[in-house]
Amino acid sequence: MENLQELARTYRRILQLKTGPVAIRVLKTSEEIPVLLKKPESPIPSFCFGIMEAFKGKSILLGRSDVKCLMGLTALGFRKETSKSGKHKQGVQIGVFGNEEASQNYFSKGISLPAGQTQGVAMSPLEKAVMGVDVVLFRVNSEQAMWLFAANQYLTGERNDFSIGTGFQGVCGDVIVYPLLHKKVNMTVNGVGDRISAAMGKNELFVGVPASLIKKIASNLIEICQKPIFKVTHSPKGLQKIATWRNGPHH
């Protein structure tokens, strides 16, 4: 697979994706940004909102002044966290945490890019990623996620080790920053705020794949989709055959 268009087609065909994948590119302050993508006419609620626009086929460039979500701006390295942000009290008030100590513990284990080193985040359909790719996002159901994870461990057998939070920084932190920094696949169940502001579906998962793994996982998916286990799960009589395999040979 030599280009992004082919990669995008491969993922959509095998996983039967309705939208996406979406490419994310984090632009550092030291970079010169060419005028290739449009910025929103007015600030949008969150990075999640922008990502959902990218899943609809749009390409967008977001700077610090283009997004209202302070937690997203912090996670993606646009700003430094302040002690007066009130996020711990907010988390308790809306019911995500039972007390401020729990909120502090949650965020102490979170992940973010170095403050002040990011000047923009570009997001677009994978095949339109004219500014490069750092992380690729997938908007999937549990079965589609299963095949992505299977392809990730296909040649090594290593278990997928996820770092998952809920409620806050699920998308920006868990499936953008974590894969970018750790070069590992990660997932999120999406937070309450993400669902409200971006109108995400109730049964959706987001999976983030670092750019370094995107070709390998696609290649493994091509092999997997030719195997009996993939074919049988897509056939009407598949459940009966799978039950036979799991029970082992009969003598």
NUVOLO-355616 format. One record per residue (C-alpha): x, y, z. Coordinates in steps of 0.1 Angstrom, whole numbers, padded with zeros to 4 digits, always signed. Layout:
N
XYZ;...
This chain:
251
+0000+0000+0000;+0018+0030-0013;-0005+0059-0005;-0031+0071+0019;-0060+0067-0005;-0052+0030-0008;-0049+0026+0030;-0082+0044+0036;-0099+0021+0010;-0085-0010+0026;-0097-0001+0061;-0132+0009+0048;-0135-0023+0028;-0124-0048+0054;-0139-0032+0084;-0170-0020+0066;-0166+0015+0080;-0193+0040+0073;-0171+0070+0079;-0134+0076+0083;-0106+0068+0091;-0095+0103+0102;-0059+0115+0102;-0047+0138+0130;-0016+0159+0127;-0003+0179+0157;+0017+0209+0145;+0044+0223+0168;+0052+0259+0174;+0086+0255+0156;+0069+0244+0124;+0059+0266+0095;+0022+0260+0087;+0013+0263+0050;-0022+0276+0042;-0037+0243+0032;-0067+0238+0054;-0095+0261+0065;-0101+0272+0101;-0136+0275+0115;-0153+0309+0112;-0160+0310+0149;-0148+0289+0179;-0161+0254+0181;-0171+0236+0214;-0143+0210+0214;-0118+0190+0195;-0143+0162+0195;-0166+0184+0175;-0139+0190+0149;-0131+0154+0147;-0167+0145+0140;-0166+0171+0112;-0136+0152+0098;-0155+0120+0100;-0182+0137+0078;-0155+0143+0052;-0143+0178+0061;-0107+0190+0065;-0100+0215+0093;-0071+0232+0111;-0076+0242+0147;-0055+0267+0166;-0058+0277+0203;-0084+0304+0197;-0106+0281+0176;-0116+0257+0204;-0134+0264+0237;-0126+0232+0255;-0099+0240+0280;-0092+0204+0289;-0086+0196+0252;-0063+0225+0248;-0044+0213+0278;-0041+0177+0267;-0030+0187+0232;-0003+0211+0245;-0018+0244+0236;-0019+0257+0272;-0006+0250+0307;-0029+0237+0333;-0038+0263+0360;-0046+0256+0396;-0077+0278+0392;-0093+0258+0364;-0120+0244+0388;-0121+0211+0368;-0119+0189+0400;-0150+0206+0415;-0167+0205+0381;-0162+0168+0378;-0178+0162+0412;-0207+0186+0405;-0217+0169+0372;-0213+0135+0387;-0183+0120+0369;-0164+0117+0402;-0175+0111+0438;-0151+0136+0453;-0123+0160+0444;-0096+0135+0455;-0109+0110+0429;-0108+0138+0403;-0073+0147+0412;-0062+0111+0411;-0077+0107+0377;-0060+0137+0361;-0027+0129+0378;-0025+0098+0358;-0036+0114+0326;-0014+0123+0296;-0008+0155+0277;+0016+0170+0253;+0042+0195+0267;+0025+0228+0273;+0031+0256+0249;+0046+0234+0221;+0015+0231+0200;+0003+0257+0175;-0023+0237+0156;-0041+0204+0151;-0050+0194+0115;-0078+0168+0111;-0091+0153+0079;-0102+0121+0062;-0071+0099+0059;-0070+0101+0021;-0070+0139+0023;-0042+0143+0049;-0021+0169+0030;-0002+0180+0061;+0009+0145+0072;-0003+0120+0098;+0006+0115+0134;-0024+0094+0145;-0053+0078+0127;-0087+0077+0144;-0113+0050+0138;-0150+0054+0148;-0161+0018+0153;-0184-0006+0170;-0171-0035+0191;-0167-0059+0163;-0147-0035+0141;-0126-0027+0171;-0120-0065+0176;-0105-0068+0141;-0083-0038+0145;-0069-0052+0178;-0065-0087+0162;-0045-0071+0133;-0023-0052+0158;-0013-0084+0176;-0014-0107+0145;+0023-0113+0141;+0034-0110+0177;+0007-0123+0200;+0013-0095+0223;-0019-0085+0243;-0033-0051+0236;-0025-0030+0267;-0049+0000+0268;-0049+0031+0290;-0085+0042+0292;-0102+0070+0310;-0138+0081+0309;-0156+0115+0313;-0127+0138+0305;-0100+0139+0278;-0111+0105+0264;-0107+0115+0228;-0080+0141+0229;-0059+0124+0256;-0066+0087+0252;-0067+0082+0214;-0046+0112+0201;-0020+0120+0227;-0014+0085+0241;-0008+0068+0207;+0013+0098+0196;+0036+0096+0226;+0037+0059+0233;+0035+0046+0197;+0008+0022+0208;-0028+0015+0198;-0053+0028+0223;-0091+0032+0226;-0117+0052+0245;-0154+0047+0252;-0158+0085+0248;-0168+0108+0277;-0202+0123+0285;-0191+0157+0273;-0178+0143+0240;-0211+0127+0233;-0231+0158+0241;-0210+0183+0222;-0202+0161+0192;-0234+0140+0190;-0216+0107+0191;-0235+0074+0190;-0242+0055+0222;-0225+0023+0210;-0194+0038+0194;-0158+0034+0204;-0129+0054+0192;-0095+0037+0184;-0063+0057+0179;-0035+0042+0159;+0000+0058+0156;+0011+0065+0121;+0040+0041+0125;+0016+0012+0128;-0010+0021+0103;+0005+0003+0073;+0013-0028+0093;-0022-0032+0107;-0037-0027+0073;-0014-0054+0058;-0024-0078+0086;-0060-0071+0081;-0057-0080+0044;-0043-0114+0055;-0069-0119+0083;-0098-0113+0060;-0087-0143+0039;-0087-0166+0069;-0115-0189+0080;-0122-0170+0112;-0130-0138+0094;-0150-0154+0066;-0171-0175+0090;-0181-0144+0111;-0195-0128+0080;-0216-0158+0069;-0251-0167+0081;-0240-0201+0095;-0209-0187+0111;-0220-0191+0148;-0224-0228+0144;-0190-0233+0129;-0173-0211+0155;-0189-0231+0183;-0175-0263+0167;-0140-0248+0166;-0141-0236+0202;-0152-0270+0215;-0123-0287+0197;-0123-0319+0177;-0147-0347+0186;-0135-0383+0188;
